[in-house]
Amino acid sequence: MKTRQNPSALEAESLPPELHQLLILASDGDMACHENGSVLIRENSRDNPLLLIETGQVEINTSYGNKVIVQAPTVMGEQSLLSGKPTNATVIAKGTAGSRAVKEESFWELIRTNTYGKELLQSLTRLNLDRLKGRFHPKPYVVLVADDARKDDLFKTAEEFTTYLQKQPLLSTESNSKRMQEELNLPVGRVVRSGPKGGIQEVGTLVLEGLVKAVFFFPDPLTSQPHFMDTGALQRVCDVCQVPIATNRASAKHLLRSLSATDAD
């Protein structure tokens, strides 16, 4: 696969460029333009075409409250196409986005008749399996999460390292991610539920899957939290998986300096 230069922090896992181009040739024609908030794929729907996201960004919304934002070029709808089952998420345009549609019959005809059909099917299957495991971005996530009383500490720390963080796929909770984008202009690629609703457990699962580079989790040590057991479990998972975790400004600044220096090498 060819490597794009200076990839966006929201760059998506996708097909090799030459196979993506092959699907464009099988699409229904001109690119369709979608305004911000337009629904491209609706959850639990059938007979959706495979969508080639050519420009802009899309947001994948699951029924259990997660959001994943990815940058074009990428494909959407591959799981329903390959399995024959209804779609399992809603995909909307994040800002203005452009897409091309490949109908199911056109796709399978391409697989049967084109020299690269087998390679295309294998690549799309690998992409689907990666996404089922939670891998939507090529690089592992940097997690930024804090309890309410510690949010200001987290944002002050992130503000000092925006140059580094803007280049990373970030993961956070919904309230934190909105503030990061509005105040710090940090694009968050993956949004999980709040801590009391299971967000910390979701982060732990992604750590176990090898999809997390570092965790910055600022818990409130002075107040009892409904998810305090999840907090301890996340720290243990990070220890087991050798994933660095920082829980206060001092340790976070040391870790961010180290990560920044490593990426610069």
C-alpha positions as CSV (number, residue, x, y, z in Angstrom):
1,M,0.0,0.0,0.0
2,K,1.2,3.5,-0.8
3,T,1.7,5.9,2.1
4,R,0.2,9.3,1.9
5,Q,2.5,12.2,2.9
6,N,1.7,14.1,6.1
7,P,-1.5,12.2,7.0
8,S,-4.3,13.8,8.9
9,A,-4.9,12.9,12.5
10,L,-8.3,11.7,11.4
11,E,-7.0,9.7,8.4
12,A,-9.1,6.5,8.1
13,E,-8.1,2.9,7.7
14,S,-9.0,2.3,4.0
15,L,-8.1,0.4,0.9
16,P,-4.9,0.7,-1.1
17,P,-5.2,3.7,-3.5
18,E,-5.1,1.5,-6.6
19,L,-8.0,-0.6,-5.3
20,H,-9.9,2.5,-4.2
21,Q,-9.5,3.9,-7.8
22,L,-10.8,0.6,-9.2
23,L,-14.0,1.0,-7.1
24,I,-14.4,4.6,-8.5
25,L,-14.5,3.1,-12.0
26,A,-17.4,0.8,-10.9
27,S,-19.4,3.6,-9.2
28,D,-22.6,5.1,-10.4
29,G,-21.0,8.2,-11.9
30,D,-20.5,11.7,-10.6
31,M,-19.6,12.4,-7.0
32,A,-22.6,13.4,-4.7
33,C,-22.1,16.3,-2.3
34,H,-23.5,16.1,1.2
35,E,-24.1,19.0,3.6
36,N,-23.2,19.0,7.2
37,G,-25.4,16.5,9.1
38,S,-26.7,14.8,6.0
39,V,-27.3,11.0,6.6
40,L,-25.3,8.9,4.2
41,I,-26.1,5.5,5.8
42,R,-28.9,4.8,8.3
43,E,-28.6,2.1,11.0
44,N,-30.6,-1.1,10.4
45,S,-31.2,-0.3,6.8
46,R,-30.8,-2.7,3.9
47,D,-29.8,-2.5,0.3
48,N,-27.3,0.3,0.9
49,P,-24.5,0.7,-1.7
50,L,-20.9,0.7,-0.8
51,L,-19.9,4.4,-0.3
52,L,-16.6,5.8,-1.4
53,I,-16.0,8.9,0.8
54,E,-13.9,11.1,-1.6
55,T,-13.8,14.4,0.2
56,G,-14.4,15.8,3.7
57,Q,-15.1,13.9,6.9
58,V,-17.9,11.5,8.1
59,E,-19.0,10.6,11.5
60,I,-20.0,7.0,12.4
61,N,-22.6,6.8,15.1
62,T,-23.4,3.5,16.9
63,S,-26.5,2.6,18.8
64,Y,-24.6,2.4,22.0
65,G,-23.4,6.0,21.9
66,N,-20.0,5.9,20.3
67,K,-18.8,8.2,17.6
68,V,-15.9,7.8,15.2
69,I,-14.8,10.6,12.9
70,V,-12.8,9.7,9.8
71,Q,-11.2,11.7,7.0
72,A,-11.6,10.9,3.3
73,P,-10.6,8.9,1.3
74,T,-12.2,5.8,2.8
75,V,-15.1,3.5,2.3
76,M,-18.3,3.0,4.3
77,G,-21.0,0.2,4.3
78,E,-18.5,-2.6,3.7
79,Q,-19.9,-4.8,6.6
80,S,-23.4,-4.8,5.3
81,L,-22.3,-5.5,1.8
82,L,-20.1,-8.4,2.7
83,S,-22.5,-10.0,5.3
84,G,-25.8,-9.3,3.6
85,K,-27.1,-8.0,7.0
86,P,-28.6,-4.6,7.9
87,T,-26.2,-1.8,8.6
88,N,-25.0,-1.5,12.2
89,A,-24.3,2.2,12.4
90,T,-25.5,5.6,11.1
91,V,-23.0,7.6,9.0
92,I,-23.4,11.4,8.6
93,A,-21.5,14.1,6.9
94,K,-19.2,16.1,9.2
95,G,-19.1,19.4,7.4
96,T,-19.3,19.0,3.6
97,A,-18.5,15.6,2.3
98,G,-18.4,14.0,-1.2
99,S,-19.2,10.4,-2.0
100,R,-19.6,7.9,-4.8
101,A,-21.9,4.9,-4.6
102,V,-21.1,1.4,-5.8
103,K,-24.2,-0.8,-6.1
104,E,-24.1,-4.3,-4.7
105,E,-24.5,-6.0,-8.2
106,S,-21.8,-3.7,-9.6
107,F,-19.4,-4.6,-6.8
108,W,-19.8,-8.4,-7.2
109,E,-19.6,-8.2,-11.0
110,L,-16.3,-6.4,-10.5
111,I,-15.1,-9.1,-8.1
112,R,-16.0,-11.8,-10.6
113,T,-14.6,-10.3,-13.7
114,N,-11.7,-8.0,-12.9
115,T,-8.1,-9.2,-12.6
116,Y,-7.8,-7.5,-9.2
117,G,-11.2,-8.7,-8.0
118,K,-9.8,-11.2,-5.6
119,E,-7.3,-8.7,-4.1
120,L,-10.1,-6.1,-3.7
121,L,-12.3,-8.6,-1.9
122,Q,-9.5,-9.6,0.4
123,S,-8.6,-6.0,1.2
124,L,-12.2,-5.1,1.9
125,T,-12.6,-8.1,4.2
126,R,-9.4,-7.2,6.1
127,L,-10.8,-3.6,6.5
128,N,-14.1,-5.0,7.8
129,L,-12.4,-7.2,10.3
130,D,-10.2,-4.4,11.6
131,R,-13.2,-2.2,12.1
132,L,-15.1,-5.0,13.9
133,K,-12.1,-5.0,16.3
134,G,-12.4,-1.2,16.8
135,R,-9.6,-0.2,14.4
136,F,-10.7,2.8,12.4
137,H,-7.5,4.9,12.3
138,P,-4.0,3.7,11.3
139,K,-2.3,5.1,14.3
140,P,-3.2,4.2,17.9
141,Y,-5.2,6.6,20.0
142,V,-4.0,9.1,22.6
143,V,-6.7,9.1,25.3
144,L,-7.7,12.4,27.0
145,V,-10.2,11.9,29.8
146,A,-10.9,13.6,33.1
147,D,-13.4,13.7,35.9
148,D,-15.4,16.9,36.2
149,A,-13.2,18.4,38.9
150,R,-10.0,17.7,36.9
151,K,-11.1,18.8,33.4
152,D,-9.4,22.2,33.7
153,D,-6.1,20.5,34.6
154,L,-6.4,18.3,31.6
155,F,-7.2,21.2,29.2
156,K,-4.3,23.3,30.6
157,T,-2.0,20.4,29.9
158,A,-3.4,19.7,26.5
159,E,-3.1,23.4,25.5
160,E,0.7,23.3,26.2
161,F,1.1,20.4,23.7
162,T,-1.4,21.2,21.0
163,T,1.2,21.0,18.2
164,Y,1.8,17.4,19.1
165,L,-1.8,16.4,19.9
166,Q,-3.1,17.9,16.6
167,K,-1.1,15.2,14.8
168,Q,-2.6,12.3,16.8
169,P,-5.9,10.5,16.6
170,L,-7.5,11.5,19.9
171,L,-10.0,9.7,22.0
172,S,-12.2,11.3,24.6
173,T,-15.7,11.5,26.1
174,E,-18.4,13.5,24.5
175,S,-18.3,16.5,26.8
176,N,-14.5,16.6,26.8
177,S,-14.3,16.2,23.0
178,K,-16.6,19.1,22.3
179,R,-14.6,21.4,24.5
180,M,-11.3,20.3,23.0
181,Q,-12.5,21.2,19.5
182,E,-14.1,24.5,20.5
183,E,-11.3,25.8,22.8
184,L,-8.2,24.1,21.6
185,N,-9.0,23.2,18.0
186,L,-8.1,19.6,18.6
187,P,-9.9,17.1,16.4
188,V,-11.1,14.1,18.3
189,G,-11.3,11.0,16.2
190,R,-13.2,8.8,18.6
191,V,-15.8,9.7,21.2
192,V,-16.9,7.2,24.0
193,R,-19.5,7.5,26.6
194,S,-18.9,9.3,29.9
195,G,-17.1,7.4,32.7
196,P,-20.2,6.6,34.7
197,K,-21.9,5.2,31.6
198,G,-19.0,2.9,30.8
199,G,-16.6,5.0,28.9
200,I,-13.6,4.0,31.0
201,Q,-14.4,0.4,30.4
202,E,-14.4,1.1,26.6
203,V,-11.0,2.7,26.9
204,G,-9.7,-0.4,28.7
205,T,-11.0,-2.7,26.0
206,L,-9.2,-0.6,23.3
207,V,-6.0,-0.8,25.4
208,L,-6.3,-4.6,25.4
209,E,-6.8,-4.6,21.6
210,G,-3.5,-2.7,21.2
211,L,-5.3,0.4,19.9
212,V,-4.1,2.9,22.4
213,K,-0.7,4.7,22.5
214,A,-1.0,6.5,25.8
215,V,-3.7,7.4,28.4
216,F,-4.1,10.7,30.1
217,F,-6.8,10.1,32.7
218,F,-7.2,12.7,35.4
219,P,-9.5,11.1,38.1
220,D,-10.8,13.2,41.0
221,P,-9.0,11.8,44.1
222,L,-11.1,13.8,46.6
223,T,-14.6,12.7,45.6
224,S,-16.2,9.3,45.4
225,Q,-17.1,8.5,41.8
226,P,-19.6,5.9,40.5
227,H,-17.0,4.5,38.2
228,F,-14.1,4.3,40.7
229,M,-13.7,0.6,40.1
230,D,-13.4,1.2,36.4
231,T,-10.6,3.7,37.1
232,G,-8.6,1.1,39.0
233,A,-9.2,-1.5,36.3
234,L,-8.0,0.9,33.6
235,Q,-4.7,1.5,35.5
236,R,-4.2,-2.3,35.9
237,V,-4.9,-2.9,32.2
238,C,-2.4,-0.3,31.2
239,D,0.2,-1.9,33.5
240,V,-0.4,-5.3,32.0
241,C,-0.3,-4.0,28.4
242,Q,2.7,-1.7,29.0
243,V,0.7,1.4,27.9
244,P,1.9,4.6,29.6
245,I,-0.8,6.3,31.8
246,A,-0.6,9.8,33.4
247,T,-3.1,10.8,36.1
248,N,-2.0,14.4,36.9
249,R,-0.4,17.4,35.2
250,A,3.1,16.7,36.3
251,S,3.2,13.1,35.0
252,A,1.2,14.1,31.9
253,K,3.7,16.8,31.0
254,H,6.7,14.4,31.3
255,L,4.9,11.8,29.2
256,L,3.9,14.3,26.5
257,R,7.4,15.6,26.3
258,S,8.7,12.0,25.9
259,L,6.1,11.2,23.2
260,S,6.8,14.5,21.4
261,A,10.5,13.8,21.3
262,T,10.0,10.2,20.2
263,D,7.8,11.3,17.3
264,A,10.3,13.9,16.3
265,D,13.1,11.3,15.9
